[in-house]
Amino acid sequence: MQVKIHWIIDGMADMDVDKPEDAEAKVEEMLKQVLADNPDLINVLGARAIQGKAYLPGSEDDIGDTTPDV
């Protein structure tokens, strides 16, 4: 029997960089290397996209916190 599996990898990295774009570039470089070193992620597991967005720490860190920022 052939079945389809939709999978998601969710992660959060903390990096000490000068600006958010530097963190995004560093993570992108690392993930490209992981994909290059592990072709089965694409060829067998069907990885199609990896995305992320850097932001400064704050209320976004705790989605359970509904207290408004003052």
N, C-alpha and C positions, 0 to 999 in steps of 0.2 A: 504494500500500500504506500502510495506517495502522498506526503502531506507537506504543507507549507508552514514555516515557522517565522513569525515576525518577532525580532528580538531588538532590544534597546540596551545600550550601555550608558549609564548615567554616572558622571563623576564630578568632583569638585577639587581643584588644585589651588593651593596657596603659593604664591611666588613673590619674591622680593625683586621688583623691577622698577625702572624709572617711570614707565607709563604703561597703561593697559595694553596698548598695541604691542609692546615688547613681550608681555605675557602671552598674548594670542599667538605671536610669531613663534615663541619658544615651544608652546604646546603643539602647534601645527607641525613644526619640524620633528618633534618627538613622535607624534602620531604617524607622520609619513614614514618614519624609519620603522616603526612597529609594523605598518602595512607591508613595507618592502621586505622586512625580515620574516613575515608570516603571510605568504601569498594565499594560504588557505582561508584567511579571513575574507578575501574577495572571491576566490575560486570555488570554495566549498560553502562557506557561510553566507556568501552573497552580500558582503558589506557594500553599501552604495553611497553612504554619506556619513561624515562625522562633522559636527559643528559645535561651536561654542562661542561665548561672548564674555569678555572680561568686564568687570565692573569693580568699583571701589566698595570695600566692605561697608555694610550699613544694614538697614532694615531688610534688604533683599536676602540677607543671610538666613533669616528666621521667618519662613513663610507663615509660621504659626503665630507670630507676634503681630497683633492688630493694633498695637499702640501707635498713634501717629507720631512722626518725628517732630520735635519742637525746636 
